Amino acid sequence: MEKIKTHRELKVYQAAFRMAMKIFELTKEFPKEEIYSLTDQIRRSSRSVCANTAEAFRRRKYPKSFSNKLNESEAEAAETQNWLDFALQCRYISIQDHSLLDQEYENIIGMLVSMQKHPEKWSI
């Protein structure tokens, strides 16, 4: 297995980035009155999953800091799921889109938890 050199090579980062972009596209259709609330919140939390994962990767030589940042990524992913639930209940997204995104975030959370349990695999 070739050593990962950048956060962009991490499968979890790639998945989170894809989902953040999917959410960005979906939220373009949200009502204008949601621009400073739901739209802003879900875009911010979905992007934070990526940002915190990137930061964690750069802190991997410090296991506690690495795990802490991964935990923040996990929390942001769960927050994104929360906003997806609101978007579904408000009928801003379809059941199919919600199911797909929710499952993808479950997978992302699983990868983040796995990385937290085995920080030694990611050390420099």
KEKEGU-603830 format. One line per 3 residues: number of its first residue (from 0); their letters; for each residue x, z, y of C-alpha. Coordinates in Angstrom, 3 decimals. Layout:
KEKEGU-603830
NUM) a) X Z Y ~ ...
end
This chain:
KEKEGU-603830
0) mek) 0.000 0.000 0.000 ~ 1.419 -1.035 3.379 ~ 1.711 1.699 5.981
3) ikt) -0.893 1.590 8.754 ~ 0.803 1.146 12.121 ~ -2.107 1.269 14.555
6) hre) -5.566 2.824 14.734 ~ -7.054 -0.680 14.786 ~ -6.014 -1.077 11.143
9) lkv) -8.075 1.936 10.019 ~ -11.251 0.948 8.161 ~ -13.118 3.808 9.813
12) yqa) -12.099 2.619 13.275 ~ -13.111 -0.961 12.463 ~ -16.511 0.166 11.150
15) afr) -17.136 2.414 14.161 ~ -16.146 -0.372 16.551 ~ -18.525 -2.822 14.846
18) mam) -21.379 -0.309 15.074 ~ -20.647 0.459 18.741 ~ -20.816 -3.254 19.518
21) kif) -24.042 -3.629 17.509 ~ -25.544 -0.735 19.469 ~ -24.390 -2.304 22.729
24) elt) -26.207 -5.530 21.847 ~ -29.375 -3.720 20.716 ~ -29.509 -1.539 23.824
27) kef) -29.521 -4.575 26.096 ~ -33.196 -4.824 25.118 ~ -34.047 -1.188 25.895
30) pke) -36.396 -0.619 28.857 ~ -34.738 -0.350 32.254 ~ -36.037 3.216 32.702
33) eiy) -33.746 4.250 29.810 ~ -30.554 2.903 31.438 ~ -29.371 6.336 32.635
36) slt) -30.618 8.298 29.646 ~ -30.976 6.968 26.109 ~ -29.074 3.718 26.690
39) dqi) -26.178 5.509 28.350 ~ -26.084 8.333 25.782 ~ -26.116 6.156 22.679
42) rrs) -23.503 3.770 24.063 ~ -21.256 6.669 25.071 ~ -21.485 8.512 21.762
45) srs) -20.973 5.373 19.664 ~ -17.880 4.449 21.678 ~ -16.572 8.006 21.462
48) vca) -16.388 7.712 17.669 ~ -13.824 4.930 18.138 ~ -11.968 6.604 20.986
51) nta) -11.601 9.939 19.214 ~ -10.504 8.232 15.996 ~ -7.832 6.304 17.913
54) eaf) -6.663 9.502 19.575 ~ -6.625 11.332 16.236 ~ -4.426 8.644 14.726
57) rrr) -1.886 9.098 17.517 ~ -1.916 12.883 16.964 ~ -1.399 12.662 13.208
60) kyp) 2.007 14.371 13.329 ~ 0.133 17.536 14.378 ~ -2.292 18.213 11.481
63) ksf) -4.553 20.669 13.350 ~ -4.871 18.393 16.367 ~ -5.445 15.417 14.064
66) snk) -8.233 17.218 12.197 ~ -9.795 18.458 15.435 ~ -10.040 14.940 16.871
69) lne) -11.482 13.636 13.609 ~ -14.041 16.434 13.756 ~ -14.973 15.328 17.282
72) sea) -15.402 11.768 15.968 ~ -17.664 13.088 13.224 ~ -19.768 15.002 15.760
75) eaa) -20.087 11.907 17.974 ~ -21.202 9.872 14.962 ~ -23.893 12.464 14.214
78) etq) -24.934 12.426 17.870 ~ -25.259 8.645 17.668 ~ -27.538 9.067 14.649
81) nwl) -29.658 11.441 16.714 ~ -30.036 8.863 19.501 ~ -30.863 6.204 16.910
84) dfa) -33.706 8.442 15.710 ~ -35.039 8.609 19.267 ~ -34.703 4.838 19.675
87) lqc) -36.702 4.332 16.475 ~ -39.432 6.778 17.486 ~ -39.707 5.122 20.892
90) ryi) -39.982 1.762 19.106 ~ -36.911 0.364 20.829 ~ -35.307 -0.613 17.507
93) siq) -36.734 -1.770 14.196 ~ -36.802 0.297 11.031 ~ -34.366 -2.208 9.515
96) dhs) -31.858 -1.840 12.356 ~ -32.206 1.935 12.250 ~ -31.663 2.061 8.490
99) lld) -28.619 -0.207 8.651 ~ -27.002 1.691 11.518 ~ -27.845 5.118 10.100
102) qey) -26.306 4.211 6.732 ~ -23.210 2.799 8.414 ~ -22.794 6.031 10.366
105) eni) -23.158 8.024 7.120 ~ -20.293 5.929 5.706 ~ -18.228 6.471 8.854
108) igm) -18.834 10.226 8.689 ~ -17.788 10.194 5.023 ~ -14.510 8.438 5.868
111) lvs) -13.810 10.874 8.710 ~ -14.468 13.897 6.483 ~ -12.169 12.460 3.825
114) mqk) -9.406 12.000 6.387 ~ -9.887 15.606 7.570 ~ -9.625 16.919 4.006
117) hpe) -6.355 15.058 3.406 ~ -4.400 14.982 6.673 ~ -1.133 14.740 4.749
120) kws) -1.989 11.163 3.753 ~ -1.885 10.156 7.417 ~ 1.172 12.074 8.610
123) i) 4.133 10.257 10.070
end
